[in-house]
């Protein structure tokens, strides 16, 4: 077992609302040594119409 982070990570989320959760996860992964983080989502909430 290794304590290092893979260079390329993919985060899969069921629903993205604001993106804050995946943003925080990506930032931590990059700080830990990842070079690239992809975010895949199954769905997103509708955008607010202003």
C-alpha distance matrix in Angstrom:
0.0 3.8 6.9 9.2 11.4 12.5 16.0 17.7 17.2 19.6 20.6 22.8 25.4 28.1 30.9 31.3 34.2 34.2 30.9 30.0 26.8 25.3 26.7 24.9 21.5 22.1 23.2 20.1 17.8 20.1 20.2 16.5 16.7 17.2 20.2 21.5 21.4 23.4 24.9 26.1 28.4 30.2 33.3 34.7 37.6 40.9 41.8 44.5 47.8 49.7
3.8 0.0 3.8 5.6 8.3 9.9 13.2 15.3 15.3 18.2 19.3 22.0 24.6 27.7 30.2 30.1 32.9 32.5 29.1 28.1 25.1 23.5 24.4 22.7 19.5 19.6 20.4 17.4 15.0 17.0 16.9 13.1 13.2 14.0 17.1 18.7 19.0 21.5 23.2 25.0 27.5 29.7 32.6 33.7 36.5 39.7 40.3 42.9 46.2 47.9
6.9 3.8 0.0 3.8 6.7 9.6 12.6 14.9 14.6 17.5 18.2 21.2 23.4 26.7 28.8 28.4 30.9 30.2 26.8 25.5 22.7 21.3 21.9 19.8 16.9 17.3 17.5 14.3 12.5 14.4 13.8 10.0 10.8 12.3 15.7 17.5 17.6 20.4 22.0 24.1 26.5 29.0 31.5 32.3 34.9 38.1 38.4 40.8 44.1 45.6
9.2 5.6 3.8 0.0 3.8 6.5 9.0 11.7 12.0 15.4 16.7 19.9 22.5 25.9 27.9 27.2 29.8 28.9 25.3 24.3 21.8 19.9 20.2 18.6 15.7 15.2 15.5 12.9 10.4 11.7 11.6 7.9 7.6 8.9 12.1 14.2 14.8 17.8 19.9 22.2 25.0 27.7 30.2 30.9 33.7 36.6 36.7 39.3 42.4 43.8
11.4 8.3 6.7 3.8 0.0 3.8 6.4 8.4 8.4 11.8 13.1 16.5 19.1 22.6 24.5 23.7 26.4 25.5 21.9 21.1 18.7 16.5 16.9 15.7 12.6 11.9 12.7 10.5 7.3 8.9 9.8 6.5 6.0 5.9 9.3 10.8 11.1 14.1 16.1 18.6 21.4 24.2 26.7 27.3 30.2 33.0 33.1 35.8 38.9 40.4
12.5 9.9 9.6 6.5 3.8 0.0 3.8 5.5 6.4 10.0 12.3 15.6 18.7 22.1 24.2 23.5 26.5 25.9 22.2 22.0 19.8 17.0 17.6 17.2 14.0 12.5 14.1 12.7 9.1 10.1 12.1 9.5 7.7 5.9 8.2 9.1 9.8 12.3 14.9 17.1 20.3 23.0 25.7 26.7 29.8 32.5 32.7 35.6 38.5 40.2
16.0 13.2 12.6 9.0 6.4 3.8 0.0 3.8 6.6 10.3 13.1 16.5 19.6 23.1 24.7 23.7 26.6 25.6 21.9 21.9 20.2 17.1 17.1 17.3 14.5 12.2 13.5 13.0 9.4 8.9 11.5 9.9 7.0 4.4 4.9 6.4 8.4 11.2 14.4 16.9 20.4 23.4 25.9 26.6 29.7 32.1 31.9 34.9 37.5 39.1
17.7 15.3 14.9 11.7 8.4 5.5 3.8 0.0 3.8 6.9 10.2 13.3 16.6 20.0 21.7 20.7 23.8 23.2 19.5 20.1 18.4 15.0 15.4 16.3 13.4 10.9 13.1 13.3 9.6 9.6 12.9 11.8 9.6 6.1 6.0 4.8 5.9 7.8 11.2 13.4 16.9 19.9 22.4 23.3 26.6 28.9 28.9 32.0 34.7 36.4
17.2 15.3 14.6 12.0 8.4 6.4 6.6 3.8 0.0 3.8 6.5 9.9 13.0 16.5 18.3 17.6 20.8 20.5 16.8 17.4 15.3 11.9 13.1 13.8 10.5 8.7 11.7 11.6 8.1 9.4 12.7 11.5 10.5 7.0 8.3 6.3 4.8 6.2 8.6 10.7 14.0 16.9 19.5 20.4 23.7 26.3 26.6 29.7 32.5 34.5
19.6 18.2 17.5 15.4 11.8 10.0 10.3 6.9 3.8 0.0 3.8 6.4 9.8 13.1 15.0 14.6 18.1 18.3 14.7 16.0 13.8 10.4 12.4 13.7 10.5 9.2 12.8 13.1 10.3 11.9 15.3 14.5 14.0 10.5 11.4 8.5 5.7 4.6 5.8 7.1 10.4 13.2 15.9 17.1 20.5 23.1 23.7 27.0 29.9 32.1
20.6 19.3 18.2 16.7 13.1 12.3 13.1 10.2 6.5 3.8 0.0 3.8 6.5 10.1 11.9 11.6 14.9 15.3 11.9 13.0 10.5 7.4 10.1 11.2 8.2 8.0 11.8 12.0 10.1 12.4 15.3 14.8 15.2 12.2 13.6 10.8 7.3 6.2 4.9 6.1 8.3 11.2 13.6 14.6 17.7 20.7 21.5 24.5 27.7 29.9
22.8 22.0 21.2 19.9 16.5 15.6 16.5 13.3 9.9 6.4 3.8 0.0 3.8 6.8 9.2 9.9 13.6 14.9 12.1 13.8 11.2 8.7 12.1 13.5 10.9 11.3 15.0 15.4 13.8 16.1 19.0 18.5 19.0 15.9 17.2 14.2 10.6 8.5 6.1 4.8 5.7 7.8 10.6 12.3 15.5 18.6 20.0 23.2 26.3 28.9
25.4 24.6 23.4 22.5 19.1 18.7 19.6 16.6 13.0 9.8 6.5 3.8 0.0 3.8 5.7 6.8 10.3 12.1 9.9 11.6 9.2 7.7 11.4 12.8 10.9 12.1 15.5 16.0 15.3 17.7 20.2 20.2 21.2 18.4 19.7 16.8 13.0 10.9 7.6 6.3 4.8 6.6 8.3 9.5 12.4 15.8 17.4 20.3 23.7 26.3
28.1 27.7 26.7 25.9 22.6 22.1 23.1 20.0 16.5 13.1 10.1 6.8 3.8 0.0 3.8 6.9 10.0 12.8 11.6 13.7 11.6 10.9 14.5 15.9 14.4 15.8 19.0 19.6 19.0 21.5 23.9 23.8 24.9 22.1 23.4 20.3 16.6 14.2 10.8 8.5 5.6 5.0 6.3 8.3 10.8 14.3 16.6 19.5 22.8 25.7
30.9 30.2 28.8 27.9 24.5 24.2 24.7 21.7 18.3 15.0 11.9 9.2 5.7 3.8 0.0 3.8 6.4 9.6 9.2 11.7 10.5 10.3 13.4 15.2 14.7 15.9 18.8 19.9 19.9 22.0 24.3 24.8 26.0 23.3 24.3 21.1 17.4 15.0 11.2 9.5 6.0 6.0 4.8 5.1 7.2 10.8 13.0 15.7 19.1 22.0
31.3 30.1 28.4 27.2 23.7 23.5 23.7 20.7 17.6 14.6 11.6 9.9 6.8 6.9 3.8 0.0 3.8 6.1 5.6 8.5 8.3 8.1 10.5 12.8 12.9 13.8 16.3 18.0 18.3 19.9 22.2 23.2 24.3 21.7 22.5 19.4 15.8 13.6 9.9 9.3 6.5 8.2 6.5 4.6 6.5 9.7 10.9 13.6 17.1 19.6
34.2 32.9 30.9 29.8 26.4 26.5 26.6 23.8 20.8 18.1 14.9 13.6 10.3 10.0 6.4 3.8 0.0 3.8 5.8 8.1 9.0 10.0 11.6 13.5 14.7 15.8 17.7 19.4 20.4 21.8 23.7 25.1 26.5 24.2 25.0 22.1 18.6 16.8 13.2 13.0 10.2 11.5 8.9 5.8 5.2 8.2 8.9 10.8 14.5 16.8
34.2 32.5 30.2 28.9 25.5 25.9 25.6 23.2 20.5 18.3 15.3 14.9 12.1 12.8 9.6 6.1 3.8 0.0 3.8 5.4 7.9 9.1 9.4 11.4 13.4 14.2 15.4 17.6 19.0 19.9 21.5 23.4 24.9 22.9 23.5 20.8 17.6 16.4 13.2 14.0 12.1 14.2 12.0 8.8 8.3 10.3 9.5 10.9 14.5 16.0
30.9 29.1 26.8 25.3 21.9 22.2 21.9 19.5 16.8 14.7 11.9 12.1 9.9 11.6 9.2 5.6 5.8 3.8 0.0 3.8 5.6 5.6 6.0 8.6 10.1 10.6 12.1 14.4 15.4 16.4 18.3 20.0 21.3 19.1 19.8 17.1 13.8 12.8 9.7 11.2 10.1 12.9 11.7 9.2 10.3 12.5 11.9 14.0 17.4 18.9
30.0 28.1 25.5 24.3 21.1 22.0 21.9 20.1 17.4 16.0 13.0 13.8 11.6 13.7 11.7 8.5 8.1 5.4 3.8 0.0 3.8 5.7 5.0 6.1 8.6 9.9 10.5 12.4 14.2 15.3 16.5 18.4 20.2 18.7 19.7 17.7 14.6 14.5 11.9 13.9 13.1 16.0 14.9 12.6 13.1 15.5 14.8 16.2 19.6 20.6
26.8 25.1 22.7 21.8 18.7 19.8 20.2 18.4 15.3 13.8 10.5 11.2 9.2 11.6 10.5 8.3 9.0 7.9 5.6 3.8 0.0 3.8 5.4 5.2 6.3 8.6 10.0 10.9 12.4 14.4 15.6 16.7 18.8 17.2 18.8 16.8 13.4 13.4 10.7 12.5 11.9 14.6 14.3 12.9 14.0 17.0 17.0 18.8 22.3 23.8
25.3 23.5 21.3 19.9 16.5 17.0 17.1 15.0 11.9 10.4 7.4 8.7 7.7 10.9 10.3 8.1 10.0 9.1 5.6 5.7 3.8 0.0 3.8 5.4 5.0 6.0 8.5 9.9 10.4 12.1 14.1 15.2 16.6 14.4 15.7 13.4 9.8 9.6 7.1 9.4 9.7 13.0 13.3 12.3 14.4 17.2 17.2 19.5 22.9 24.5
26.7 24.4 21.9 20.2 16.9 17.6 17.1 15.4 13.1 12.4 10.1 12.1 11.4 14.5 13.4 10.5 11.6 9.4 6.0 5.0 5.4 3.8 0.0 3.8 5.5 5.2 6.2 8.7 9.9 10.6 12.3 14.2 15.6 13.8 14.7 12.8 9.9 10.5 8.9 12.0 12.6 16.1 16.1 14.5 16.1 18.4 17.6 19.6 22.7 23.8
24.9 22.7 19.8 18.6 15.7 17.2 17.3 16.3 13.8 13.7 11.2 13.5 12.8 15.9 15.2 12.8 13.5 11.4 8.6 6.1 5.2 5.4 3.8 0.0 3.8 5.5 5.2 6.3 8.6 10.0 10.6 12.4 14.5 13.6 15.3 14.1 11.4 12.8 11.5 14.5 15.1 18.4 18.5 17.1 18.5 21.1 20.4 22.1 25.4 26.4
21.5 19.5 16.9 15.7 12.6 14.0 14.5 13.4 10.5 10.5 8.2 10.9 10.9 14.4 14.7 12.9 14.7 13.4 10.1 8.6 6.3 5.0 5.5 3.8 0.0 3.8 5.5 5.3 6.2 8.7 10.0 10.6 12.6 11.2 13.4 12.2 9.2 10.7 9.8 12.6 13.7 17.0 17.9 17.2 19.2 22.1 22.0 24.1 27.5 28.8
22.1 19.6 17.3 15.2 11.9 12.5 12.2 10.9 8.7 9.2 8.0 11.3 12.1 15.8 15.9 13.8 15.8 14.2 10.6 9.9 8.6 6.0 5.2 5.5 3.8 0.0 3.8 5.5 5.1 6.1 8.6 9.8 10.8 8.8 10.2 8.7 6.1 8.2 8.3 11.8 13.7 17.3 18.3 17.7 20.0 22.4 22.0 24.3 27.4 28.6
23.2 20.4 17.5 15.5 12.7 14.1 13.5 13.1 11.7 12.8 11.8 15.0 15.5 19.0 18.8 16.3 17.7 15.4 12.1 10.5 10.0 8.5 6.2 5.2 5.5 3.8 0.0 3.8 5.5 5.2 6.1 8.6 10.1 9.4 10.8 10.4 8.9 11.6 11.9 15.5 17.2 20.8 21.5 20.3 22.2 24.5 23.6 25.5 28.5 29.3
20.1 17.4 14.3 12.9 10.5 12.7 13.0 13.3 11.6 13.1 12.0 15.4 16.0 19.6 19.9 18.0 19.4 17.6 14.4 12.4 10.9 9.9 8.7 6.3 5.3 5.5 3.8 0.0 3.8 5.5 5.1 6.1 8.8 8.9 11.5 11.8 10.3 13.2 13.6 16.9 18.6 21.9 23.0 22.2 24.1 26.8 26.2 28.2 31.3 32.2
17.8 15.0 12.5 10.4 7.3 9.1 9.4 9.6 8.1 10.3 10.1 13.8 15.3 19.0 19.9 18.3 20.4 19.0 15.4 14.2 12.4 10.4 9.9 8.6 6.2 5.1 5.5 3.8 0.0 3.8 5.5 5.0 6.5 5.5 8.5 8.8 7.6 10.8 12.0 15.2 17.5 20.9 22.4 22.2 24.6 27.3 27.0 29.3 32.4 33.6
20.1 17.0 14.4 11.7 8.9 10.1 8.9 9.6 9.4 11.9 12.4 16.1 17.7 21.5 22.0 19.9 21.8 19.9 16.4 15.3 14.4 12.1 10.6 10.0 8.7 6.1 5.2 5.5 3.8 0.0 3.8 5.3 5.2 4.6 6.3 7.3 7.5 11.2 13.0 16.6 19.2 22.7 24.1 23.6 25.9 28.2 27.4 29.7 32.6 33.5
20.2 16.9 13.8 11.6 9.8 12.1 11.5 12.9 12.7 15.3 15.3 19.0 20.2 23.9 24.3 22.2 23.7 21.5 18.3 16.5 15.6 14.1 12.3 10.6 10.0 8.6 6.1 5.1 5.5 3.8 0.0 3.8 5.5 7.2 9.2 11.0 11.3 14.9 16.3 19.9 22.2 25.7 26.9 26.1 28.2 30.6 29.6 31.6 34.5 35.2
16.5 13.1 10.0 7.9 6.5 9.5 9.9 11.8 11.5 14.5 14.8 18.5 20.2 23.8 24.8 23.2 25.1 23.4 20.0 18.4 16.7 15.2 14.2 12.4 10.6 9.8 8.6 6.1 5.0 5.3 3.8 0.0 3.8 6.2 9.3 11.4 11.6 15.2 16.8 20.1 22.5 25.8 27.5 27.2 29.5 32.1 31.6 33.8 36.8 37.8
16.7 13.2 10.8 7.6 6.0 7.7 7.0 9.6 10.5 14.0 15.2 19.0 21.2 24.9 26.0 24.3 26.5 24.9 21.3 20.2 18.8 16.6 15.6 14.5 12.6 10.8 10.1 8.8 6.5 5.2 5.5 3.8 0.0 3.8 6.3 9.2 10.6 14.4 16.7 20.0 22.9 26.2 28.1 28.0 30.6 33.0 32.4 34.8 37.7 38.7
17.2 14.0 12.3 8.9 5.9 5.9 4.4 6.1 7.0 10.5 12.2 15.9 18.4 22.1 23.3 21.7 24.2 22.9 19.1 18.7 17.2 14.4 13.8 13.6 11.2 8.8 9.4 8.9 5.5 4.6 7.2 6.2 3.8 0.0 3.8 5.7 7.1 10.7 13.4 16.5 19.6 23.0 25.0 25.1 27.9 30.3 29.9 32.5 35.3 36.6
20.2 17.1 15.7 12.1 9.3 8.2 4.9 6.0 8.3 11.4 13.6 17.2 19.7 23.4 24.3 22.5 25.0 23.5 19.8 19.7 18.8 15.7 14.7 15.3 13.4 10.2 10.8 11.5 8.5 6.3 9.2 9.3 6.3 3.8 0.0 3.8 7.0 10.3 13.6 16.7 20.1 23.5 25.4 25.4 28.3 30.3 29.6 32.3 34.8 36.0
21.5 18.7 17.5 14.2 10.8 9.1 6.4 4.8 6.3 8.5 10.8 14.2 16.8 20.3 21.1 19.4 22.1 20.8 17.1 17.7 16.8 13.4 12.8 14.1 12.2 8.7 10.4 11.8 8.8 7.3 11.0 11.4 9.2 5.7 3.8 0.0 3.8 6.7 10.1 13.2 16.6 20.0 21.9 22.0 25.0 26.9 26.4 29.3 31.8 33.2
21.4 19.0 17.6 14.8 11.1 9.8 8.4 5.9 4.8 5.7 7.3 10.6 13.0 16.6 17.4 15.8 18.6 17.6 13.8 14.6 13.4 9.8 9.9 11.4 9.2 6.1 8.9 10.3 7.6 7.5 11.3 11.6 10.6 7.1 7.0 3.8 0.0 3.8 6.6 9.9 13.2 16.6 18.4 18.6 21.6 23.8 23.5 26.5 29.2 30.8
23.4 21.5 20.4 17.8 14.1 12.3 11.2 7.8 6.2 4.6 6.2 8.5 10.9 14.2 15.0 13.6 16.8 16.4 12.8 14.5 13.4 9.6 10.5 12.8 10.7 8.2 11.6 13.2 10.8 11.2 14.9 15.2 14.4 10.7 10.3 6.7 3.8 0.0 3.8 6.5 10.0 13.4 15.3 15.8 19.1 21.1 21.2 24.4 27.0 29.0
24.9 23.2 22.0 19.9 16.1 14.9 14.4 11.2 8.6 5.8 4.9 6.1 7.6 10.8 11.2 9.9 13.2 13.2 9.7 11.9 10.7 7.1 8.9 11.5 9.8 8.3 11.9 13.6 12.0 13.0 16.3 16.8 16.7 13.4 13.6 10.1 6.6 3.8 0.0 3.8 6.6 10.2 11.8 12.2 15.5 17.8 18.1 21.3 24.1 26.3
26.1 25.0 24.1 22.2 18.6 17.1 16.9 13.4 10.7 7.1 6.1 4.8 6.3 8.5 9.5 9.3 13.0 14.0 11.2 13.9 12.5 9.4 12.0 14.5 12.6 11.8 15.5 16.9 15.2 16.6 19.9 20.1 20.0 16.5 16.7 13.2 9.9 6.5 3.8 0.0 3.8 6.9 9.1 10.5 14.1 16.5 17.5 21.0 23.7 26.3
28.4 27.5 26.5 25.0 21.4 20.3 20.4 16.9 14.0 10.4 8.3 5.7 4.8 5.6 6.0 6.5 10.2 12.1 10.1 13.1 11.9 9.7 12.6 15.1 13.7 13.7 17.2 18.6 17.5 19.2 22.2 22.5 22.9 19.6 20.1 16.6 13.2 10.0 6.6 3.8 0.0 3.8 5.5 7.2 10.8 13.4 15.0 18.4 21.3 24.2
30.2 29.7 29.0 27.7 24.2 23.0 23.4 19.9 16.9 13.2 11.2 7.8 6.6 5.0 6.0 8.2 11.5 14.2 12.9 16.0 14.6 13.0 16.1 18.4 17.0 17.3 20.8 21.9 20.9 22.7 25.7 25.8 26.2 23.0 23.5 20.0 16.6 13.4 10.2 6.9 3.8 0.0 3.8 7.2 10.6 13.2 15.5 19.0 21.7 24.9
33.3 32.6 31.5 30.2 26.7 25.7 25.9 22.4 19.5 15.9 13.6 10.6 8.3 6.3 4.8 6.5 8.9 12.0 11.7 14.9 14.3 13.3 16.1 18.5 17.9 18.3 21.5 23.0 22.4 24.1 26.9 27.5 28.1 25.0 25.4 21.9 18.4 15.3 11.8 9.1 5.5 3.8 0.0 3.8 6.9 9.4 12.0 15.3 18.1 21.3
34.7 33.7 32.3 30.9 27.3 26.7 26.6 23.3 20.4 17.1 14.6 12.3 9.5 8.3 5.1 4.6 5.8 8.8 9.2 12.6 12.9 12.3 14.5 17.1 17.2 17.7 20.3 22.2 22.2 23.6 26.1 27.2 28.0 25.1 25.4 22.0 18.6 15.8 12.2 10.5 7.2 7.2 3.8 0.0 3.8 6.4 8.6 11.8 14.8 17.9
37.6 36.5 34.9 33.7 30.2 29.8 29.7 26.6 23.7 20.5 17.7 15.5 12.4 10.8 7.2 6.5 5.2 8.3 10.3 13.1 14.0 14.4 16.1 18.5 19.2 20.0 22.2 24.1 24.6 25.9 28.2 29.5 30.6 27.9 28.3 25.0 21.6 19.1 15.5 14.1 10.8 10.6 6.9 3.8 0.0 3.8 6.5 9.0 12.2 15.3
40.9 39.7 38.1 36.6 33.0 32.5 32.1 28.9 26.3 23.1 20.7 18.6 15.8 14.3 10.8 9.7 8.2 10.3 12.5 15.5 17.0 17.2 18.4 21.1 22.1 22.4 24.5 26.8 27.3 28.2 30.6 32.1 33.0 30.3 30.3 26.9 23.8 21.1 17.8 16.5 13.4 13.2 9.4 6.4 3.8 0.0 3.8 6.4 8.9 12.4
41.8 40.3 38.4 36.7 33.1 32.7 31.9 28.9 26.6 23.7 21.5 20.0 17.4 16.6 13.0 10.9 8.9 9.5 11.9 14.8 17.0 17.2 17.6 20.4 22.0 22.0 23.6 26.2 27.0 27.4 29.6 31.6 32.4 29.9 29.6 26.4 23.5 21.2 18.1 17.5 15.0 15.5 12.0 8.6 6.5 3.8 0.0 3.8 6.3 9.4
44.5 42.9 40.8 39.3 35.8 35.6 34.9 32.0 29.7 27.0 24.5 23.2 20.3 19.5 15.7 13.6 10.8 10.9 14.0 16.2 18.8 19.5 19.6 22.1 24.1 24.3 25.5 28.2 29.3 29.7 31.6 33.8 34.8 32.5 32.3 29.3 26.5 24.4 21.3 21.0 18.4 19.0 15.3 11.8 9.0 6.4 3.8 0.0 3.8 6.3
47.8 46.2 44.1 42.4 38.9 38.5 37.5 34.7 32.5 29.9 27.7 26.3 23.7 22.8 19.1 17.1 14.5 14.5 17.4 19.6 22.3 22.9 22.7 25.4 27.5 27.4 28.5 31.3 32.4 32.6 34.5 36.8 37.7 35.3 34.8 31.8 29.2 27.0 24.1 23.7 21.3 21.7 18.1 14.8 12.2 8.9 6.3 3.8 0.0 3.8
49.7 47.9 45.6 43.8 40.4 40.2 39.1 36.4 34.5 32.1 29.9 28.9 26.3 25.7 22.0 19.6 16.8 16.0 18.9 20.6 23.8 24.5 23.8 26.4 28.8 28.6 29.3 32.2 33.6 33.5 35.2 37.8 38.7 36.6 36.0 33.2 30.8 29.0 26.3 26.3 24.2 24.9 21.3 17.9 15.3 12.4 9.4 6.3 3.8 0.0
